[in-house]
Amino acid sequence: MRRATRPLRRSLAALLLAAALASASSCRATDEPAPTIQQLAADPDVDAAGKRLMRLPLGLTRLDGDGVTRADAVIAVHGHGSRGKEWIEPLARFDDSDVAVHFYRWDYNSCPETALPRLREAVEGLLRDDPAITRVILVGHSYGGVLAARLAQELAPAPALDVHIIASPLASVPALERVCGFEGVPELGPKAEATTWRQWRTVKEQDGAFKDLEVDPQEVTLPRLTVTQLPATLEGGDRLGHNRSITWVAEQLHPLTPAGDAP
């Protein structure tokens, strides 16, 4: 057998090192106690709070901290390359309502059809373990919104499901098409009678993730999808871009309507 060339040996060594670092990072994530929303929101360093959020183990983690059984469960699904800090204020706003607040951390480098079964299993496990939950409020941002929309098709008909899709490329983007063959989110199936889904679109030119694309990947026409266009700027004149959109939507949804009072 021929010996590997020096460049190849260096490449293999780099891959092994990356795998070792990923493994070590995973171990640190599972060893660190999960923070509560209150702890994250109280941290004056939002970057540090975001990093702590993204060190949670992969999967679903409840963050409101009291463990009280509630009929409504919020599940927040982050996007590609999330640094976590964009979720601190929105999670705190959700925590003001009478809901159980969960954060779903996932491998955002995977394709939708690979990541979706893990999200579905996590949500189904939550519903199985807590049968008191009668409504899931799924909030997905960016690439996480694609997963949220796809889960709406997989989880129907039970329980009642409210899906909020924020700054999300529902029509796909070139990278997802090229690598994953993903051509966009299909419409909800006929079983999803208890599902409502709402898309919150940023202004493409103000969204750092979409502004350089030829077409706006948020633009889709799907039956029963309610679309809300976000403003280009906040009240103070600051740009309302890709990450700030989560806080803006959380403010619009606050306070979340209890399941029994939902229209």
C-alpha positions as CSV (number, residue, x, y, z in Angstrom):
1,M,0.0,0.0,0.0
2,R,1.3,3.4,-0.9
3,R,2.0,5.9,1.8
4,A,-0.3,8.9,1.9
5,T,1.2,12.1,0.5
6,R,2.2,14.9,2.9
7,P,-0.8,17.2,1.8
8,L,-3.2,14.2,2.3
9,R,-1.7,13.4,5.7
10,R,-2.2,17.0,6.7
11,S,-5.8,17.0,5.5
12,L,-6.5,13.8,7.4
13,A,-4.9,15.2,10.5
14,A,-7.0,18.3,10.2
15,L,-10.2,16.3,9.9
16,L,-9.3,14.2,12.9
17,L,-8.6,17.3,14.9
18,A,-11.9,18.9,13.9
19,A,-13.7,15.7,14.9
20,A,-12.0,15.7,18.3
21,L,-12.8,19.3,18.9
22,A,-16.5,18.7,17.9
23,S,-16.6,15.8,20.3
24,A,-15.1,17.8,23.1
25,S,-17.5,20.6,22.5
26,S,-20.4,18.2,22.6
27,C,-19.2,16.9,25.9
28,R,-18.9,20.4,27.4
29,A,-22.4,21.2,26.2
30,T,-23.9,18.2,27.9
31,D,-21.9,18.7,31.1
32,E,-23.0,22.3,31.7
33,P,-26.3,22.8,33.5
34,A,-29.0,24.3,31.3
35,P,-29.5,28.0,32.0
36,T,-33.0,29.4,32.6
37,I,-34.4,32.2,30.6
38,Q,-34.2,34.4,33.6
39,Q,-30.5,33.7,34.0
40,L,-29.8,34.4,30.3
41,A,-31.8,37.6,30.2
42,A,-30.0,38.9,33.4
43,D,-26.6,38.5,31.9
44,P,-25.3,42.0,30.9
45,D,-23.1,40.3,28.2
46,V,-25.7,39.2,25.6
47,D,-22.9,37.6,23.5
48,A,-21.9,35.4,26.4
49,A,-25.6,34.6,27.1
50,G,-26.0,33.6,23.4
51,K,-22.9,31.4,23.6
52,R,-24.3,29.7,26.7
53,L,-27.6,29.1,24.9
54,M,-25.8,27.5,22.0
55,R,-23.8,25.2,24.3
56,L,-27.0,23.4,25.2
57,P,-27.0,19.7,24.1
58,L,-28.6,18.9,20.7
59,G,-32.3,18.4,21.1
60,L,-35.1,20.0,23.1
61,T,-34.5,21.9,26.4
62,R,-37.0,23.5,28.6
63,L,-35.8,26.9,29.7
64,D,-38.6,28.6,31.8
65,G,-37.2,26.8,34.9
66,D,-40.3,26.2,37.0
67,G,-41.4,22.8,35.6
68,V,-45.1,23.6,36.0
69,T,-47.3,21.7,33.6
70,R,-48.9,24.0,31.1
71,A,-51.3,23.5,28.2
72,D,-49.2,25.7,25.8
73,A,-45.6,24.9,24.8
74,V,-43.4,27.3,22.8
75,I,-40.6,25.6,20.8
76,A,-38.0,28.0,19.4
77,V,-35.9,26.6,16.5
78,H,-32.7,28.6,15.6
79,G,-31.3,29.1,12.1
80,H,-28.0,28.4,10.4
81,G,-24.9,29.7,12.1
82,S,-26.9,31.0,15.1
83,R,-24.9,32.7,17.8
84,G,-27.8,32.5,20.2
85,K,-27.8,36.1,21.2
86,E,-30.6,36.9,18.8
87,W,-32.9,34.6,20.9
88,I,-32.3,36.0,24.3
89,E,-34.8,38.9,24.3
90,P,-37.5,36.9,22.3
91,L,-37.3,34.0,24.8
92,A,-37.7,36.4,27.7
93,R,-40.8,37.8,26.0
94,F,-42.3,34.4,25.5
95,D,-41.6,33.6,29.2
96,D,-43.9,36.5,30.2
97,S,-46.8,34.4,29.0
98,D,-48.3,31.4,30.7
99,V,-46.4,28.9,28.5
100,A,-43.7,26.3,28.8
101,V,-40.7,27.6,26.8
102,H,-38.4,25.2,25.0
103,F,-35.3,25.8,22.8
104,Y,-34.4,23.3,20.1
105,R,-30.7,23.1,19.2
106,W,-29.8,21.2,16.1
107,D,-27.1,20.5,13.5
108,Y,-27.8,23.4,11.1
109,N,-25.2,21.9,8.6
110,S,-27.6,19.1,7.8
111,C,-30.2,19.0,5.1
112,P,-33.9,19.5,5.8
113,E,-34.9,15.9,5.2
114,T,-32.1,14.8,7.6
115,A,-32.8,17.3,10.3
116,L,-36.6,17.0,10.2
117,P,-37.0,13.5,11.7
118,R,-34.9,14.5,14.7
119,L,-37.1,17.5,15.3
120,R,-40.3,15.5,14.9
121,E,-39.0,12.8,17.3
122,A,-38.2,15.5,19.9
123,V,-41.6,17.1,19.7
124,E,-43.4,13.8,19.7
125,G,-41.4,12.8,22.7
126,L,-42.4,16.0,24.5
127,L,-46.1,15.4,23.8
128,R,-45.8,11.8,24.9
129,D,-44.1,12.8,28.2
130,D,-46.5,15.7,28.9
131,P,-50.0,14.8,27.7
132,A,-51.3,18.0,29.3
133,I,-50.0,20.0,26.3
134,T,-52.8,20.8,24.0
135,R,-51.1,23.4,21.7
136,V,-47.6,23.8,20.4
137,I,-46.4,27.2,19.3
138,L,-43.5,26.6,17.0
139,V,-41.3,29.6,16.2
140,G,-38.6,29.0,13.6
141,H,-36.1,31.6,12.3
142,S,-34.3,31.5,9.0
143,Y,-33.3,27.9,8.2
144,G,-35.1,26.9,11.4
145,G,-38.3,28.2,9.8
146,V,-37.9,25.7,7.0
147,L,-37.8,22.9,9.6
148,A,-40.8,24.5,11.4
149,A,-42.8,24.6,8.2
150,R,-41.9,21.0,7.3
151,L,-42.8,19.8,10.8
152,A,-46.3,21.3,10.4
153,Q,-46.8,18.8,7.6
154,E,-45.4,15.9,9.6
155,L,-47.0,16.5,13.0
156,A,-50.6,16.9,11.9
157,P,-53.4,16.3,12.9
158,A,-52.6,16.6,16.7
159,P,-52.0,18.6,18.7
160,A,-53.2,22.1,17.7
161,L,-50.1,23.7,16.1
162,D,-49.4,27.4,15.6
163,V,-46.3,27.9,13.4
164,H,-44.5,31.2,13.1
165,I,-41.9,31.3,10.3
166,I,-39.6,34.3,10.5
167,A,-37.2,35.5,7.8
168,S,-37.1,32.0,6.3
169,P,-36.3,30.9,2.8
170,L,-39.4,28.8,2.2
171,A,-38.8,28.9,-1.5
172,S,-35.2,27.5,-0.9
173,V,-31.8,29.1,-1.6
174,P,-29.1,28.1,-4.1
175,A,-27.0,26.3,-1.5
176,L,-30.0,24.2,-0.3
177,E,-30.9,23.3,-3.8
178,R,-27.4,22.4,-4.8
179,V,-26.4,20.4,-1.7
180,C,-29.7,19.0,-0.5
181,G,-31.9,19.1,-3.6
182,F,-34.4,21.1,-1.5
183,E,-36.8,23.0,-3.8
184,G,-39.0,24.7,-1.3
185,V,-41.7,23.9,1.3
186,P,-44.9,22.3,0.0
187,E,-48.4,23.2,1.1
188,L,-50.0,21.9,4.2
189,G,-51.8,18.5,3.7
190,P,-55.5,18.0,4.3
191,K,-54.9,16.4,7.7
192,A,-53.5,19.7,9.1
193,E,-56.9,21.2,10.0
194,A,-55.7,22.2,13.5
195,T,-52.6,23.9,12.1
196,T,-52.2,27.6,11.5
197,W,-49.0,28.8,9.8
198,R,-47.9,32.4,9.5
199,Q,-44.9,33.7,7.7
200,W,-43.2,36.9,8.8
201,R,-41.1,38.3,5.9
202,T,-38.3,40.8,6.2
203,V,-37.6,43.4,3.6
204,K,-35.2,41.6,1.3
205,E,-32.9,44.7,0.8
206,Q,-32.6,45.1,4.6
207,D,-32.0,41.4,5.3
208,G,-28.3,40.6,5.3
209,A,-29.0,36.9,4.6
210,F,-31.1,37.6,1.4
211,K,-30.1,41.0,0.0
212,D,-27.5,39.7,-2.4
213,L,-29.7,36.9,-3.9
214,E,-31.4,37.4,-7.2
215,V,-34.8,36.7,-5.9
216,D,-36.4,36.8,-2.4
217,P,-36.4,33.2,-1.1
218,Q,-39.2,34.2,1.3
219,E,-41.7,34.7,-1.5
220,V,-44.0,31.7,-1.9
221,T,-47.6,31.2,-2.6
222,L,-49.1,28.5,-0.4
223,P,-52.7,27.8,0.6
224,R,-53.7,28.9,4.1
225,L,-50.3,30.6,4.7
226,T,-50.8,34.0,6.4
227,V,-48.1,36.4,5.4
228,T,-47.0,39.5,7.4
229,Q,-44.5,41.9,5.9
230,L,-42.1,43.4,8.5
231,P,-41.2,47.1,8.2
232,A,-37.7,48.1,6.9
233,T,-36.8,49.9,10.1
234,L,-37.5,49.9,13.8
235,E,-39.3,52.8,15.4
236,G,-36.0,54.5,16.2
237,G,-34.9,54.2,12.6
238,D,-32.5,51.3,13.0
239,R,-32.5,48.6,10.3
240,L,-34.8,45.7,10.9
241,G,-32.7,42.9,9.5
242,H,-32.4,39.2,9.6
243,N,-31.8,38.6,13.3
244,R,-33.7,41.5,14.8
245,S,-36.8,40.2,13.1
246,I,-37.2,37.6,15.9
247,T,-37.5,40.2,18.6
248,W,-39.9,42.2,16.5
249,V,-42.2,39.2,16.0
250,A,-42.0,38.3,19.7
251,E,-43.2,41.8,20.5
252,Q,-46.1,41.4,18.1
253,L,-47.1,38.0,19.6
254,H,-46.8,39.2,23.2
255,P,-48.6,38.1,25.3
256,L,-49.3,34.7,23.8
257,T,-53.0,33.8,23.9
258,P,-53.8,30.8,26.1
259,A,-55.0,27.7,24.3
260,G,-58.5,27.9,25.7
261,D,-58.8,31.5,24.5
262,A,-57.3,31.0,21.0
263,P,-59.6,32.0,18.2
